[in-house]
Amino acid sequence: MGTSLTALFAFMSAAVGCAVLTWALMPLLARYALARPNARSSHKIPTPQGAGIAVIATTLVVTTLALGTTTPALLALLPLFAAAIIIAIVGAIDDIRPIPVLPRFTLQALCVGAVVLTLPSDQQIIPVLPLWFERAALLIGGLWFVNLVNFMDGLDWMTVAEGVPVTAALAVFGLLGALTQSPMLIAAALGGALVGFAPFNRPGAAKVFLGDVGSLPIGLLLGWCLLQLALQGHVTAALLLPLYYLADSTLTLLRRMLRREPFWLAHRSHFYQRATDNGFSVREVVGLVLLTNLALALLAGVSIALSSIAADGVLLAVGVAVVAALLMRFARRKA
């Protein structure tokens, strides 16, 4: 099977598989994993959570089938897959009965650390840096990425509006030779799974949420795919693709820390959450996020095509300006 057909198989199989599995799991989730509204919630009625089980399961299974169960490429992914499963299990438990911050964070750190430490020693983003320093930075960045997807998963379709453009771009970059096969197939399968999940999570009519069981390992898988893009020499593209999520979550965290707020607790002060308080509908918010991510994906593609340090600086500046404009719009009262 050709590379493009394999990627299409991964996308379509994951979309159908996730939709079927989500539908099958919903009665069980409604019984054991009900998310009840509170002061920080964006939903108004109790809604099942945990559809991330379907998203992660179909992503991992479809990727395995697409790669082949005995290939060296699949064996190299075992630490990543094992870490995603463990983080998903921790998230599932936390969805049902909240786990204290320290043990939850420690388990996440161990999982991300296992993925980082098993990277080939000859792979480095910035070769002039000591390897231990870059690996430590990747550990911190990986932990942040795992959690920022969770932080940003506060509106219906929000993770879909982020994950689908990013994974689609990664799959296209893989087909064009800018990304190796394994991350390309993971991206295609994850994007398909999110598309399969989307009909059950429509704004205003959401029947189920991802839950921590989905958002946390999605963050790990997305972060790993972006890392592989950076290791191929496309650092600017790897920064541009998740730039909106990075900006919203990081600026919100810094603002809460400066105000000496308990930043580790759930809240409603992200820019996208403030937008709904400022008169934007959920569909307007996720629609603007989707358009922004499509623009960032286009900029990332141009960065890869031009392969120029000077162009990268300009493209990154444009990306920052686009994201800043969206954040400022969310922070203001809708006219």
N, C-alpha and C positions, 0 to 999 in steps of 0.2 A: 504494500500500500504506500503511495506517495506521501510526502510530508504534508502537503496541503489537505489531502483526503484524511490523513490521520488526525490532523487538527480539527477538521470538520466533524469527524466521527466523535472526537472527544467532546466537542461543544454540544452536538445534538444529543448524544447519549446522556451526558450529564444533565442537560435541560429536561429531557423526558424522565430520566431516573429520579431527579430531585423532585419534580412535580408529583410523581406517583408516590414517592416515599413520604413527602410532606403530607399529602392527602391521607395516607395510611396512618401516619403518626398523630394526626390532630386529635382524635378522641383520647388517646393516651396522654397527650400533653395537656389537654383541657382538664383532665382528672388530677394530674400530679404536678404540673408546672404552670400554674396560673399566675400571670403578672397582674397584680391589683394596683389600681391608680393610687398615686400619692402626690404630695405637693410638688415633686420634681418631675412627675410623669407628663408626657404629651398626650397620652390616651385617656379616655374618659370612662371606659368600662373594662372589667376584668377580661384579659385576653391571654390565650395560651402562648407560652414562649418555649423555645427549644427546637425550632425548625432548622437551626444550625446543624443538628444531627444529620439531617438529610443532605444539607449542602456539603458538609465535610465528608460524609460517607461516600457520596457519589463522586466527589472530586478525587478522592484517594483511589477508589475502586476503578474509575474510568481511566485515570492516569496510569494505573498499574496495567490495565488491559491494553492500553494504547502503546505502552513501552514494551510489554512482554514480560512475563513473570520471572524470567531467568536472565535477563540482560544485565550487563554490568551497570548500565545507567540506572536501573531500578535499585540495584544493591546500593549504589551511592546515595540514593534518596532515603534509605531506611532510617537514618537518624532524624531527618526532617519529618518523615511520616510518623515515626514513633513520638516525636515531640508534639506534633499536631494532635495526635490522639490523646496524649496525656493532658495537654492543655484543654482539649475539648471535654475530657472527663471532669477535670477540675471545674471548668465552666458550668457543666451540667449540674454538678453538686451545688455550686454557688447559686444557680438559678432556683433550686428547690429549697436549700437551706444555706443562707449566706455564710461564707468562710471569712474569718478575720483577715485583715489586709496582709499582715506579715507572712503567715504561712502560704497564702495565695501567691504573693509576690515572689517568695522563695522558690516555690515550685516552678513558676514561670521562668525565673532566672536559671534554674538548673536545666530546663528544657532548651531555652535559647542558647545557654552556654554549651550544651552538647552539640547543637547544630553548628555553632561558630567554631568550636574546637576540632570538629571533624572536617572542616574545610581543608582542601589540599594546601600544604605549606607554600607551594609556589604560586598560589593565587593571592594577589594583593591589589587593592585599588590604587594606593599611592606607594610605589616601591621604595621611595626615599625614607619613609617612616619605618621605625622598628616594627617588626611583625607583631610583637606582643602589644604594642600601643594600638595598632590598628584593630587587632582582635578585641581588645578591651573596649574600644570605641564602638565596634560592631555589636558587642554584647549589650551595651547601654542603648544603642540605637534600635537593636532588635526588641529589647524589652519595651521601649517606648512605642514601637510600631505595633506590637501585640496589643498594647493597651489603648492606643489612640483610636484604633478602629472601634473598640468597645466604647470609648468615650463618645465617639461621633455617631454611634448607632442609636440615636434618640428620636428619630422620626421615621415614619413609614417610608420605605423606598430609599432612605438615605444611603445605606450601604450598597444598594443596587446602583444608585446614581454615581457612586464613587467606584465601586468594584468593576462594573461592566465596561466603562470606558478604559480603565487602566488595564484590565486583562485583555480586552480586545486589541489595544495598542501593543501590548507585549506579544500577543499571538502574531500580529502582523509583522512586528519587528523580527520575530523568529522565522517567519516564512521568507523574509527578505535577507536573512543571514546575519542579522545583528544580535541574535540571541540563540543559545544552544537549544537542543531539542527538549530536554527535560523541563526547564522553566516554561518553554513555549507551550508544552502540553498541559502542564499544571495550570497555566493561565487560561488556556482554552477550556479546560474542564471546569475550573472555578467560575469563569464567566458564564458558561452554560448552566451551571448549578444555580447561580444567582438569577439568571433569566427564568429558570424553572420555579424558583421560589417567589419571584415577583408577583404573580397573580394572586397569591395568598396574602400579600402584604400591601395591597393597594391603599393609598391615603384615603381616609374616611371610611374604608370598608375592610380594614385589616383583620384577617381571621387568625393570624399567628405572627409571632415575632421570632427573630433569630435566636435571641438569648445569648448569654455569655458563651454557651457551648458552641455557638457559631462565630460570633464576632472576634473572640480571642484567637482561635486558630486561623481564621481568615487573615487576621493581621500578620500572623507568622508566615503564612504561605505567600501573601502579597509582598511582605518584606523580603523574603528569600528570593523571590523572582526579580524584584528590583535590584537586590544585591548582585544577582547574576548578570543583570544588564550592566551594572557599574563595573563589574569585574571584566566585562568585555570591552571596557574603555569608554562606555557611554554614560559617564557620571552625570552630566547635565540632564540628559534625558531621564535618568533614574531619579533625579531630584524634581524635575518638572511634573512628572506624572502624578505624584501624590501631594503636590504643593499645597492645594487647598486644605486637605486634611491636616498636613503638617502645620500650616499657618494657624488655622482655627484652633486646633487643640493646644499647640505650644503657646500661643499668645494668651489663650484662656488660662492655661496653667500658670504662666508667669504672673498674670494679673491677680489671680487668686493667692499666689504665694506672697506677692507684694502687699496684699491686703491682709495677710496673716490669717486667711481663711483655711479651714481644714480641707485642703485641695484633694485629698484622697477619697472624700465622700462624694456621693452623687449630687448633682446640682443642675441648674437650668441657666447657666451663664455663658454657654458656648454661643458664638455668633449666630449659628443657625437656629438655636433655641430662642435667642433674643429676637430674631426676625419674626418668629410666630407671635411673640408678645408685642411686636411693633406693627402688627396688622397684615403680615404676609400669610397666605394660606400655606398649608403643607405642600401642596402641589407646586405652588410658586417657588418655594424654597428649594425643593429637590430638582425642579426644572432648571433653576438658575445654577445650581451646583452641577447638574449634568452638562449644561452648555459650557460652563467654565472648565470642566474636566475634558470635554471634547476639544476645547481650544488649547488646553495644556498638552493634550495628546498630539495635536497638530504641531505645536512648538517642539515637542520632544522628537517627533519624526523629522522635522527640519534640521534639528541639531544633529541627528544621526546621519542624515543625508549630506550635510555640509562638512561635518567633521573638522571644524575650525574653532580654535580657542577664542578668537575674536567674535565669531558668530555666536558661540556659546554664551559669552558674556552678555551680548545684546538680547538673545532669546531668553536667558534667565531673568534679565531685567524686565522684559515684556511680561513674562509669566508672573513675576512678583507684582507688577502693576495691575494685571488682570485680577489676581487674587485679592489684592488690597482694595480694588474698586468694589468687589463683591462684599468683602467684609465690612467696608464702610456703608454700603447700601443696607446690609443686614442690621447694622448698628443704629440706623436712623429710622424714625417713624415713617411708615409708608405714606406717600402723598395721597 
